[in-house]
Amino acid sequence: MSTTPFGNNIVCQVGLLVNDIEAAARRYCEVFGMEMPPIIETPGYAISKTTYHGEPCDATAKLAFFSMGQVQIELIEPDSQSSVWRDYLNAHGEGVHHIAFQVEDTDRTVEHLKEHGVNVLQQGLYSDASGMYTYVDSAPVLGVMLELLENF
């Protein structure tokens, strides 16, 4: 196991919030000369066990992923319910939402981040329960939100 708090230093994803995922995905396809990716919808609380500010959250989002070498670009269109995505989109508009890291141990990474004043905002399981995602409130410290991705 790595000795770094994240388990590695590899950025694996940049997430962008959009109001219309179909239109945004088409623009990305046109600009980068890529095929249209599938657009998937995240499940609600019953499957993902999502929490937002520590409380159960049934918010969902539509997602589209573009593989760009080491880094994946994730487009996110949230539903209207309060979530890490919707509240950020309402406050800041479309654009960069997070930088994601693949981590080996979410709990260890979260404890390390707490020591630096960075706390969990939203957390949930992947739709197939093969892993989990965790958004942390790092923007006040780093200028951008971080997402931690752990595969089980």
Phi and psi in radians as a Rosetta constraint file:
Dihedral C 1 N 2 CA 2 C 2 CIRCULARHARMONIC -1.215 0.35
Dihedral N 2 CA 2 C 2 N 3 CIRCULARHARMONIC 2.703 0.35
Dihedral C 2 N 3 CA 3 C 3 CIRCULARHARMONIC -1.618 0.35
Dihedral N 3 CA 3 C 3 N 4 CIRCULARHARMONIC -0.105 0.35
Dihedral C 3 N 4 CA 4 C 4 CIRCULARHARMONIC -1.352 0.35
Dihedral N 4 CA 4 C 4 N 5 CIRCULARHARMONIC 2.623 0.35
Dihedral C 4 N 5 CA 5 C 5 CIRCULARHARMONIC -1.034 0.35
Dihedral N 5 CA 5 C 5 N 6 CIRCULARHARMONIC -0.481 0.35
Dihedral C 5 N 6 CA 6 C 6 CIRCULARHARMONIC -1.611 0.35
Dihedral N 6 CA 6 C 6 N 7 CIRCULARHARMONIC -0.245 0.35
Dihedral C 6 N 7 CA 7 C 7 CIRCULARHARMONIC 1.609 0.35
Dihedral N 7 CA 7 C 7 N 8 CIRCULARHARMONIC -0.361 0.35
Dihedral C 7 N 8 CA 8 C 8 CIRCULARHARMONIC -2.889 0.35
Dihedral N 8 CA 8 C 8 N 9 CIRCULARHARMONIC 3.122 0.35
Dihedral C 8 N 9 CA 9 C 9 CIRCULARHARMONIC -2.148 0.35
Dihedral N 9 CA 9 C 9 N 10 CIRCULARHARMONIC 0.574 0.35
Dihedral C 9 N 10 CA 10 C 10 CIRCULARHARMONIC -1.783 0.35
Dihedral N 10 CA 10 C 10 N 11 CIRCULARHARMONIC 2.092 0.35
Dihedral C 10 N 11 CA 11 C 11 CIRCULARHARMONIC -1.327 0.35
Dihedral N 11 CA 11 C 11 N 12 CIRCULARHARMONIC 2.214 0.35
Dihedral C 11 N 12 CA 12 C 12 CIRCULARHARMONIC -1.937 0.35
Dihedral N 12 CA 12 C 12 N 13 CIRCULARHARMONIC -0.238 0.35
Dihedral C 12 N 13 CA 13 C 13 CIRCULARHARMONIC -2.761 0.35
Dihedral N 13 CA 13 C 13 N 14 CIRCULARHARMONIC 2.572 0.35
Dihedral C 13 N 14 CA 14 C 14 CIRCULARHARMONIC -2.139 0.35
Dihedral N 14 CA 14 C 14 N 15 CIRCULARHARMONIC 2.155 0.35
Dihedral C 14 N 15 CA 15 C 15 CIRCULARHARMONIC -1.780 0.35
Dihedral N 15 CA 15 C 15 N 16 CIRCULARHARMONIC 2.355 0.35
Dihedral C 15 N 16 CA 16 C 16 CIRCULARHARMONIC -2.150 0.35
Dihedral N 16 CA 16 C 16 N 17 CIRCULARHARMONIC 2.343 0.35
Dihedral C 16 N 17 CA 17 C 17 CIRCULARHARMONIC -1.572 0.35
Dihedral N 17 CA 17 C 17 N 18 CIRCULARHARMONIC 2.408 0.35
Dihedral C 17 N 18 CA 18 C 18 CIRCULARHARMONIC -2.386 0.35
Dihedral N 18 CA 18 C 18 N 19 CIRCULARHARMONIC 2.731 0.35
Dihedral C 18 N 19 CA 19 C 19 CIRCULARHARMONIC -1.496 0.35
Dihedral N 19 CA 19 C 19 N 20 CIRCULARHARMONIC -0.507 0.35
Dihedral C 19 N 20 CA 20 C 20 CIRCULARHARMONIC -2.393 0.35
Dihedral N 20 CA 20 C 20 N 21 CIRCULARHARMONIC 1.725 0.35
Dihedral C 20 N 21 CA 21 C 21 CIRCULARHARMONIC -1.154 0.35
Dihedral N 21 CA 21 C 21 N 22 CIRCULARHARMONIC -0.627 0.35
Dihedral C 21 N 22 CA 22 C 22 CIRCULARHARMONIC -1.100 0.35
Dihedral N 22 CA 22 C 22 N 23 CIRCULARHARMONIC -0.816 0.35
Dihedral C 22 N 23 CA 23 C 23 CIRCULARHARMONIC -1.139 0.35
Dihedral N 23 CA 23 C 23 N 24 CIRCULARHARMONIC -0.751 0.35
Dihedral C 23 N 24 CA 24 C 24 CIRCULARHARMONIC -1.131 0.35
Dihedral N 24 CA 24 C 24 N 25 CIRCULARHARMONIC -0.757 0.35
Dihedral C 24 N 25 CA 25 C 25 CIRCULARHARMONIC -1.096 0.35
Dihedral N 25 CA 25 C 25 N 26 CIRCULARHARMONIC -0.698 0.35
Dihedral C 25 N 26 CA 26 C 26 CIRCULARHARMONIC -1.063 0.35
Dihedral N 26 CA 26 C 26 N 27 CIRCULARHARMONIC -0.740 0.35
Dihedral C 26 N 27 CA 27 C 27 CIRCULARHARMONIC -1.075 0.35
Dihedral N 27 CA 27 C 27 N 28 CIRCULARHARMONIC -0.779 0.35
Dihedral C 27 N 28 CA 28 C 28 CIRCULARHARMONIC -1.082 0.35
Dihedral N 28 CA 28 C 28 N 29 CIRCULARHARMONIC -0.718 0.35
Dihedral C 28 N 29 CA 29 C 29 CIRCULARHARMONIC -1.070 0.35
Dihedral N 29 CA 29 C 29 N 30 CIRCULARHARMONIC -0.785 0.35
Dihedral C 29 N 30 CA 30 C 30 CIRCULARHARMONIC -1.115 0.35
Dihedral N 30 CA 30 C 30 N 31 CIRCULARHARMONIC -0.834 0.35
Dihedral C 30 N 31 CA 31 C 31 CIRCULARHARMONIC -1.174 0.35
Dihedral N 31 CA 31 C 31 N 32 CIRCULARHARMONIC -0.727 0.35
Dihedral C 31 N 32 CA 32 C 32 CIRCULARHARMONIC -1.688 0.35
Dihedral N 32 CA 32 C 32 N 33 CIRCULARHARMONIC -0.008 0.35
Dihedral C 32 N 33 CA 33 C 33 CIRCULARHARMONIC 1.116 0.35
Dihedral N 33 CA 33 C 33 N 34 CIRCULARHARMONIC 0.711 0.35
Dihedral C 33 N 34 CA 34 C 34 CIRCULARHARMONIC -1.981 0.35
Dihedral N 34 CA 34 C 34 N 35 CIRCULARHARMONIC 2.845 0.35
Dihedral C 34 N 35 CA 35 C 35 CIRCULARHARMONIC -1.319 0.35
Dihedral N 35 CA 35 C 35 N 36 CIRCULARHARMONIC 2.643 0.35
Dihedral C 35 N 36 CA 36 C 36 CIRCULARHARMONIC -1.152 0.35
Dihedral N 36 CA 36 C 36 N 37 CIRCULARHARMONIC 2.164 0.35
Dihedral C 36 N 37 CA 37 C 37 CIRCULARHARMONIC -1.379 0.35
Dihedral N 37 CA 37 C 37 N 38 CIRCULARHARMONIC 2.820 0.35
Dihedral C 37 N 38 CA 38 C 38 CIRCULARHARMONIC -1.126 0.35
Dihedral N 38 CA 38 C 38 N 39 CIRCULARHARMONIC 2.556 0.35
Dihedral C 38 N 39 CA 39 C 39 CIRCULARHARMONIC -1.846 0.35
Dihedral N 39 CA 39 C 39 N 40 CIRCULARHARMONIC 2.103 0.35
Dihedral C 39 N 40 CA 40 C 40 CIRCULARHARMONIC -1.945 0.35
Dihedral N 40 CA 40 C 40 N 41 CIRCULARHARMONIC 2.790 0.35
Dihedral C 40 N 41 CA 41 C 41 CIRCULARHARMONIC -2.070 0.35
Dihedral N 41 CA 41 C 41 N 42 CIRCULARHARMONIC 2.310 0.35
Dihedral C 41 N 42 CA 42 C 42 CIRCULARHARMONIC -1.205 0.35
Dihedral N 42 CA 42 C 42 N 43 CIRCULARHARMONIC 2.636 0.35
Dihedral C 42 N 43 CA 43 C 43 CIRCULARHARMONIC -1.409 0.35
Dihedral N 43 CA 43 C 43 N 44 CIRCULARHARMONIC 2.861 0.35
Dihedral C 43 N 44 CA 44 C 44 CIRCULARHARMONIC -1.383 0.35
Dihedral N 44 CA 44 C 44 N 45 CIRCULARHARMONIC -2.969 0.35
Dihedral C 44 N 45 CA 45 C 45 CIRCULARHARMONIC -0.993 0.35
Dihedral N 45 CA 45 C 45 N 46 CIRCULARHARMONIC -0.658 0.35
Dihedral C 45 N 46 CA 46 C 46 CIRCULARHARMONIC -0.943 0.35
Dihedral N 46 CA 46 C 46 N 47 CIRCULARHARMONIC -0.588 0.35
Dihedral C 46 N 47 CA 47 C 47 CIRCULARHARMONIC -1.771 0.35
Dihedral N 47 CA 47 C 47 N 48 CIRCULARHARMONIC -0.799 0.35
Dihedral C 47 N 48 CA 48 C 48 CIRCULARHARMONIC -1.514 0.35
Dihedral N 48 CA 48 C 48 N 49 CIRCULARHARMONIC -0.278 0.35
Dihedral C 48 N 49 CA 49 C 49 CIRCULARHARMONIC 0.933 0.35
Dihedral N 49 CA 49 C 49 N 50 CIRCULARHARMONIC 0.642 0.35
Dihedral C 49 N 50 CA 50 C 50 CIRCULARHARMONIC -1.169 0.35
Dihedral N 50 CA 50 C 50 N 51 CIRCULARHARMONIC 2.411 0.35
Dihedral C 50 N 51 CA 51 C 51 CIRCULARHARMONIC -2.143 0.35
Dihedral N 51 CA 51 C 51 N 52 CIRCULARHARMONIC 2.531 0.35
Dihedral C 51 N 52 CA 52 C 52 CIRCULARHARMONIC -2.271 0.35
Dihedral N 52 CA 52 C 52 N 53 CIRCULARHARMONIC 2.131 0.35
Dihedral C 52 N 53 CA 53 C 53 CIRCULARHARMONIC 0.932 0.35
Dihedral N 53 CA 53 C 53 N 54 CIRCULARHARMONIC 0.633 0.35
Dihedral C 53 N 54 CA 54 C 54 CIRCULARHARMONIC 1.415 0.35
Dihedral N 54 CA 54 C 54 N 55 CIRCULARHARMONIC -0.005 0.35
Dihedral C 54 N 55 CA 55 C 55 CIRCULARHARMONIC -1.941 0.35
Dihedral N 55 CA 55 C 55 N 56 CIRCULARHARMONIC 2.588 0.35
Dihedral C 55 N 56 CA 56 C 56 CIRCULARHARMONIC -0.942 0.35
Dihedral N 56 CA 56 C 56 N 57 CIRCULARHARMONIC 2.449 0.35
Dihedral C 56 N 57 CA 57 C 57 CIRCULARHARMONIC -2.385 0.35
Dihedral N 57 CA 57 C 57 N 58 CIRCULARHARMONIC 2.175 0.35
Dihedral C 57 N 58 CA 58 C 58 CIRCULARHARMONIC -1.717 0.35
Dihedral N 58 CA 58 C 58 N 59 CIRCULARHARMONIC 0.168 0.35
Dihedral C 58 N 59 CA 59 C 59 CIRCULARHARMONIC -1.088 0.35
Dihedral N 59 CA 59 C 59 N 60 CIRCULARHARMONIC 2.594 0.35
Dihedral C 59 N 60 CA 60 C 60 CIRCULARHARMONIC -2.242 0.35
Dihedral N 60 CA 60 C 60 N 61 CIRCULARHARMONIC 2.981 0.35
Dihedral C 60 N 61 CA 61 C 61 CIRCULARHARMONIC -2.625 0.35
Dihedral N 61 CA 61 C 61 N 62 CIRCULARHARMONIC 2.653 0.35
Dihedral C 61 N 62 CA 62 C 62 CIRCULARHARMONIC -1.604 0.35
Dihedral N 62 CA 62 C 62 N 63 CIRCULARHARMONIC 2.424 0.35
Dihedral C 62 N 63 CA 63 C 63 CIRCULARHARMONIC -2.259 0.35
Dihedral N 63 CA 63 C 63 N 64 CIRCULARHARMONIC 2.529 0.35
Dihedral C 63 N 64 CA 64 C 64 CIRCULARHARMONIC -2.395 0.35
Dihedral N 64 CA 64 C 64 N 65 CIRCULARHARMONIC 2.403 0.35
Dihedral C 64 N 65 CA 65 C 65 CIRCULARHARMONIC -2.106 0.35
Dihedral N 65 CA 65 C 65 N 66 CIRCULARHARMONIC 2.353 0.35
Dihedral C 65 N 66 CA 66 C 66 CIRCULARHARMONIC -2.098 0.35
Dihedral N 66 CA 66 C 66 N 67 CIRCULARHARMONIC 2.100 0.35
Dihedral C 66 N 67 CA 67 C 67 CIRCULARHARMONIC -1.451 0.35
Dihedral N 67 CA 67 C 67 N 68 CIRCULARHARMONIC 2.148 0.35
Dihedral C 67 N 68 CA 68 C 68 CIRCULARHARMONIC -2.240 0.35
Dihedral N 68 CA 68 C 68 N 69 CIRCULARHARMONIC 1.084 0.35
Dihedral C 68 N 69 CA 69 C 69 CIRCULARHARMONIC 1.318 0.35
Dihedral N 69 CA 69 C 69 N 70 CIRCULARHARMONIC -2.259 0.35
Dihedral C 69 N 70 CA 70 C 70 CIRCULARHARMONIC -1.127 0.35
Dihedral N 70 CA 70 C 70 N 71 CIRCULARHARMONIC -0.560 0.35
Dihedral C 70 N 71 CA 71 C 71 CIRCULARHARMONIC -1.849 0.35
Dihedral N 71 CA 71 C 71 N 72 CIRCULARHARMONIC 2.384 0.35
Dihedral C 71 N 72 CA 72 C 72 CIRCULARHARMONIC -1.767 0.35
Dihedral N 72 CA 72 C 72 N 73 CIRCULARHARMONIC 2.363 0.35
Dihedral C 72 N 73 CA 73 C 73 CIRCULARHARMONIC -1.691 0.35
Dihedral N 73 CA 73 C 73 N 74 CIRCULARHARMONIC 2.180 0.35
Dihedral C 73 N 74 CA 74 C 74 CIRCULARHARMONIC -1.945 0.35
Dihedral N 74 CA 74 C 74 N 75 CIRCULARHARMONIC 2.136 0.35
Dihedral C 74 N 75 CA 75 C 75 CIRCULARHARMONIC -1.665 0.35
Dihedral N 75 CA 75 C 75 N 76 CIRCULARHARMONIC 2.385 0.35
Dihedral C 75 N 76 CA 76 C 76 CIRCULARHARMONIC -2.290 0.35
Dihedral N 76 CA 76 C 76 N 77 CIRCULARHARMONIC 2.133 0.35
Dihedral C 76 N 77 CA 77 C 77 CIRCULARHARMONIC -2.010 0.35
Dihedral N 77 CA 77 C 77 N 78 CIRCULARHARMONIC 1.832 0.35
Dihedral C 77 N 78 CA 78 C 78 CIRCULARHARMONIC -1.348 0.35
Dihedral N 78 CA 78 C 78 N 79 CIRCULARHARMONIC 2.733 0.35
Dihedral C 78 N 79 CA 79 C 79 CIRCULARHARMONIC -1.306 0.35
Dihedral N 79 CA 79 C 79 N 80 CIRCULARHARMONIC -2.988 0.35
Dihedral C 79 N 80 CA 80 C 80 CIRCULARHARMONIC -1.472 0.35
Dihedral N 80 CA 80 C 80 N 81 CIRCULARHARMONIC -0.132 0.35
Dihedral C 80 N 81 CA 81 C 81 CIRCULARHARMONIC -1.327 0.35
Dihedral N 81 CA 81 C 81 N 82 CIRCULARHARMONIC 2.617 0.35
Dihedral C 81 N 82 CA 82 C 82 CIRCULARHARMONIC -1.052 0.35
Dihedral N 82 CA 82 C 82 N 83 CIRCULARHARMONIC 2.240 0.35
Dihedral C 82 N 83 CA 83 C 83 CIRCULARHARMONIC -2.817 0.35
Dihedral N 83 CA 83 C 83 N 84 CIRCULARHARMONIC 3.034 0.35
Dihedral C 83 N 84 CA 84 C 84 CIRCULARHARMONIC -1.046 0.35
Dihedral N 84 CA 84 C 84 N 85 CIRCULARHARMONIC -0.542 0.35
Dihedral C 84 N 85 CA 85 C 85 CIRCULARHARMONIC -1.392 0.35
Dihedral N 85 CA 85 C 85 N 86 CIRCULARHARMONIC -0.917 0.35
Dihedral C 85 N 86 CA 86 C 86 CIRCULARHARMONIC -1.096 0.35
Dihedral N 86 CA 86 C 86 N 87 CIRCULARHARMONIC -0.815 0.35
Dihedral C 86 N 87 CA 87 C 87 CIRCULARHARMONIC -1.123 0.35
Dihedral N 87 CA 87 C 87 N 88 CIRCULARHARMONIC -0.664 0.35
Dihedral C 87 N 88 CA 88 C 88 CIRCULARHARMONIC -1.197 0.35
Dihedral N 88 CA 88 C 88 N 89 CIRCULARHARMONIC -0.767 0.35
Dihedral C 88 N 89 CA 89 C 89 CIRCULARHARMONIC -1.072 0.35
Dihedral N 89 CA 89 C 89 N 90 CIRCULARHARMONIC -0.750 0.35
Dihedral C 89 N 90 CA 90 C 90 CIRCULARHARMONIC -1.091 0.35
Dihedral N 90 CA 90 C 90 N 91 CIRCULARHARMONIC -0.676 0.35
Dihedral C 90 N 91 CA 91 C 91 CIRCULARHARMONIC -1.397 0.35
Dihedral N 91 CA 91 C 91 N 92 CIRCULARHARMONIC -0.600 0.35
Dihedral C 91 N 92 CA 92 C 92 CIRCULARHARMONIC -2.112 0.35
Dihedral N 92 CA 92 C 92 N 93 CIRCULARHARMONIC -0.189 0.35
Dihedral C 92 N 93 CA 93 C 93 CIRCULARHARMONIC 1.366 0.35
Dihedral N 93 CA 93 C 93 N 94 CIRCULARHARMONIC -3.033 0.35
Dihedral C 93 N 94 CA 94 C 94 CIRCULARHARMONIC -1.159 0.35
Dihedral N 94 CA 94 C 94 N 95 CIRCULARHARMONIC 2.600 0.35
Dihedral C 94 N 95 CA 95 C 95 CIRCULARHARMONIC 2.502 0.35
Dihedral N 95 CA 95 C 95 N 96 CIRCULARHARMONIC -2.877 0.35
Dihedral C 95 N 96 CA 96 C 96 CIRCULARHARMONIC -1.108 0.35
Dihedral N 96 CA 96 C 96 N 97 CIRCULARHARMONIC 2.270 0.35
Dihedral C 96 N 97 CA 97 C 97 CIRCULARHARMONIC -1.892 0.35
Dihedral N 97 CA 97 C 97 N 98 CIRCULARHARMONIC -0.763 0.35
Dihedral C 97 N 98 CA 98 C 98 CIRCULARHARMONIC -2.712 0.35
Dihedral N 98 CA 98 C 98 N 99 CIRCULARHARMONIC 2.851 0.35
Dihedral C 98 N 99 CA 99 C 99 CIRCULARHARMONIC -2.027 0.35
Dihedral N 99 CA 99 C 99 N 100 CIRCULARHARMONIC 2.279 0.35
Dihedral C 99 N 100 CA 100 C 100 CIRCULARHARMONIC -1.912 0.35
Dihedral N 100 CA 100 C 100 N 101 CIRCULARHARMONIC 2.535 0.35
Dihedral C 100 N 101 CA 101 C 101 CIRCULARHARMONIC -2.126 0.35
Dihedral N 101 CA 101 C 101 N 102 CIRCULARHARMONIC 2.430 0.35
Dihedral C 101 N 102 CA 102 C 102 CIRCULARHARMONIC -1.378 0.35
Dihedral N 102 CA 102 C 102 N 103 CIRCULARHARMONIC 2.196 0.35
Dihedral C 102 N 103 CA 103 C 103 CIRCULARHARMONIC -2.062 0.35
Dihedral N 103 CA 103 C 103 N 104 CIRCULARHARMONIC 2.727 0.35
Dihedral C 103 N 104 CA 104 C 104 CIRCULARHARMONIC -1.538 0.35
Dihedral N 104 CA 104 C 104 N 105 CIRCULARHARMONIC -0.537 0.35
Dihedral C 104 N 105 CA 105 C 105 CIRCULARHARMONIC -2.564 0.35
Dihedral N 105 CA 105 C 105 N 106 CIRCULARHARMONIC 1.718 0.35
Dihedral C 105 N 106 CA 106 C 106 CIRCULARHARMONIC -1.015 0.35
Dihedral N 106 CA 106 C 106 N 107 CIRCULARHARMONIC -0.810 0.35
Dihedral C 106 N 107 CA 107 C 107 CIRCULARHARMONIC -1.024 0.35
Dihedral N 107 CA 107 C 107 N 108 CIRCULARHARMONIC -0.772 0.35
Dihedral C 107 N 108 CA 108 C 108 CIRCULARHARMONIC -1.136 0.35
Dihedral N 108 CA 108 C 108 N 109 CIRCULARHARMONIC -0.714 0.35
Dihedral C 108 N 109 CA 109 C 109 CIRCULARHARMONIC -1.168 0.35
Dihedral N 109 CA 109 C 109 N 110 CIRCULARHARMONIC -0.742 0.35
Dihedral C 109 N 110 CA 110 C 110 CIRCULARHARMONIC -1.076 0.35
Dihedral N 110 CA 110 C 110 N 111 CIRCULARHARMONIC -0.739 0.35
Dihedral C 110 N 111 CA 111 C 111 CIRCULARHARMONIC -1.079 0.35
Dihedral N 111 CA 111 C 111 N 112 CIRCULARHARMONIC -0.735 0.35
Dihedral C 111 N 112 CA 112 C 112 CIRCULARHARMONIC -1.071 0.35
Dihedral N 112 CA 112 C 112 N 113 CIRCULARHARMONIC -0.798 0.35
Dihedral C 112 N 113 CA 113 C 113 CIRCULARHARMONIC -1.138 0.35
Dihedral N 113 CA 113 C 113 N 114 CIRCULARHARMONIC -0.633 0.35
Dihedral C 113 N 114 CA 114 C 114 CIRCULARHARMONIC -1.007 0.35
Dihedral N 114 CA 114 C 114 N 115 CIRCULARHARMONIC -0.624 0.35
Dihedral C 114 N 115 CA 115 C 115 CIRCULARHARMONIC -1.100 0.35
Dihedral N 115 CA 115 C 115 N 116 CIRCULARHARMONIC -0.322 0.35
Dihedral C 115 N 116 CA 116 C 116 CIRCULARHARMONIC -1.900 0.35
Dihedral N 116 CA 116 C 116 N 117 CIRCULARHARMONIC 0.296 0.35
Dihedral C 116 N 117 CA 117 C 117 CIRCULARHARMONIC 1.352 0.35
Dihedral N 117 CA 117 C 117 N 118 CIRCULARHARMONIC 0.340 0.35
Dihedral C 117 N 118 CA 118 C 118 CIRCULARHARMONIC -1.933 0.35
Dihedral N 118 CA 118 C 118 N 119 CIRCULARHARMONIC 2.057 0.35
Dihedral C 118 N 119 CA 119 C 119 CIRCULARHARMONIC -2.012 0.35
Dihedral N 119 CA 119 C 119 N 120 CIRCULARHARMONIC 2.830 0.35
Dihedral C 119 N 120 CA 120 C 120 CIRCULARHARMONIC -1.205 0.35
Dihedral N 120 CA 120 C 120 N 121 CIRCULARHARMONIC 2.329 0.35
Dihedral C 120 N 121 CA 121 C 121 CIRCULARHARMONIC -1.761 0.35
Dihedral N 121 CA 121 C 121 N 122 CIRCULARHARMONIC -0.906 0.35
Dihedral C 121 N 122 CA 122 C 122 CIRCULARHARMONIC -2.498 0.35
Dihedral N 122 CA 122 C 122 N 123 CIRCULARHARMONIC 2.532 0.35
Dihedral C 122 N 123 CA 123 C 123 CIRCULARHARMONIC -2.620 0.35
Dihedral N 123 CA 123 C 123 N 124 CIRCULARHARMONIC 2.532 0.35
Dihedral C 123 N 124 CA 124 C 124 CIRCULARHARMONIC -2.942 0.35
Dihedral N 124 CA 124 C 124 N 125 CIRCULARHARMONIC 3.000 0.35
Dihedral C 124 N 125 CA 125 C 125 CIRCULARHARMONIC -1.539 0.35
Dihedral N 125 CA 125 C 125 N 126 CIRCULARHARMONIC 2.663 0.35
Dihedral C 125 N 126 CA 126 C 126 CIRCULARHARMONIC -1.080 0.35
Dihedral N 126 CA 126 C 126 N 127 CIRCULARHARMONIC 2.750 0.35
Dihedral C 126 N 127 CA 127 C 127 CIRCULARHARMONIC -1.060 0.35
Dihedral N 127 CA 127 C 127 N 128 CIRCULARHARMONIC -0.451 0.35
Dihedral C 127 N 128 CA 128 C 128 CIRCULARHARMONIC -1.739 0.35
Dihedral N 128 CA 128 C 128 N 129 CIRCULARHARMONIC 0.162 0.35
Dihedral C 128 N 129 CA 129 C 129 CIRCULARHARMONIC 1.048 0.35
Dihedral N 129 CA 129 C 129 N 130 CIRCULARHARMONIC 0.385 0.35
Dihedral C 129 N 130 CA 130 C 130 CIRCULARHARMONIC -1.487 0.35
Dihedral N 130 CA 130 C 130 N 131 CIRCULARHARMONIC -0.025 0.35
Dihedral C 130 N 131 CA 131 C 131 CIRCULARHARMONIC -3.114 0.35
Dihedral N 131 CA 131 C 131 N 132 CIRCULARHARMONIC -3.014 0.35
Dihedral C 131 N 132 CA 132 C 132 CIRCULARHARMONIC -2.466 0.35
Dihedral N 132 CA 132 C 132 N 133 CIRCULARHARMONIC 2.733 0.35
Dihedral C 132 N 133 CA 133 C 133 CIRCULARHARMONIC -2.064 0.35
Dihedral N 133 CA 133 C 133 N 134 CIRCULARHARMONIC 2.615 0.35
Dihedral C 133 N 134 CA 134 C 134 CIRCULARHARMONIC -2.469 0.35
Dihedral N 134 CA 134 C 134 N 135 CIRCULARHARMONIC 2.115 0.35
Dihedral C 134 N 135 CA 135 C 135 CIRCULARHARMONIC -1.670 0.35
Dihedral N 135 CA 135 C 135 N 136 CIRCULARHARMONIC 2.317 0.35
Dihedral C 135 N 136 CA 136 C 136 CIRCULARHARMONIC -2.047 0.35
Dihedral N 136 CA 136 C 136 N 137 CIRCULARHARMONIC 2.610 0.35
Dihedral C 136 N 137 CA 137 C 137 CIRCULARHARMONIC -1.447 0.35
Dihedral N 137 CA 137 C 137 N 138 CIRCULARHARMONIC 1.157 0.35
Dihedral C 137 N 138 CA 138 C 138 CIRCULARHARMONIC -1.572 0.35
Dihedral N 138 CA 138 C 138 N 139 CIRCULARHARMONIC -0.155 0.35
Dihedral C 138 N 139 CA 139 C 139 CIRCULARHARMONIC -0.992 0.35
Dihedral N 139 CA 139 C 139 N 140 CIRCULARHARMONIC -0.730 0.35
Dihedral C 139 N 140 CA 140 C 140 CIRCULARHARMONIC -1.107 0.35
Dihedral N 140 CA 140 C 140 N 141 CIRCULARHARMONIC -0.468 0.35
Dihedral C 140 N 141 CA 141 C 141 CIRCULARHARMONIC -1.639 0.35
Dihedral N 141 CA 141 C 141 N 142 CIRCULARHARMONIC -0.726 0.35
Dihedral C 141 N 142 CA 142 C 142 CIRCULARHARMONIC -1.957 0.35
Dihedral N 142 CA 142 C 142 N 143 CIRCULARHARMONIC -0.215 0.35
Dihedral C 142 N 143 CA 143 C 143 CIRCULARHARMONIC 1.559 0.35
Dihedral N 143 CA 143 C 143 N 144 CIRCULARHARMONIC -0.011 0.35
Dihedral C 143 N 144 CA 144 C 144 CIRCULARHARMONIC -2.677 0.35
Dihedral N 144 CA 144 C 144 N 145 CIRCULARHARMONIC 2.609 0.35
Dihedral C 144 N 145 CA 145 C 145 CIRCULARHARMONIC -1.327 0.35
Dihedral N 145 CA 145 C 145 N 146 CIRCULARHARMONIC 2.580 0.35
Dihedral C 145 N 146 CA 146 C 146 CIRCULARHARMONIC -1.949 0.35
Dihedral N 146 CA 146 C 146 N 147 CIRCULARHARMONIC 2.589 0.35
Dihedral C 146 N 147 CA 147 C 147 CIRCULARHARMONIC -2.107 0.35
Dihedral N 147 CA 147 C 147 N 148 CIRCULARHARMONIC 2.368 0.35
Dihedral C 147 N 148 CA 148 C 148 CIRCULARHARMONIC -1.852 0.35
Dihedral N 148 CA 148 C 148 N 149 CIRCULARHARMONIC 2.246 0.35
Dihedral C 148 N 149 CA 149 C 149 CIRCULARHARMONIC -2.060 0.35
Dihedral N 149 CA 149 C 149 N 150 CIRCULARHARMONIC 2.136 0.35
Dihedral C 149 N 150 CA 150 C 150 CIRCULARHARMONIC -2.179 0.35
Dihedral N 150 CA 150 C 150 N 151 CIRCULARHARMONIC 2.187 0.35
Dihedral C 150 N 151 CA 151 C 151 CIRCULARHARMONIC -1.625 0.35
Dihedral N 151 CA 151 C 151 N 152 CIRCULARHARMONIC 2.409 0.35
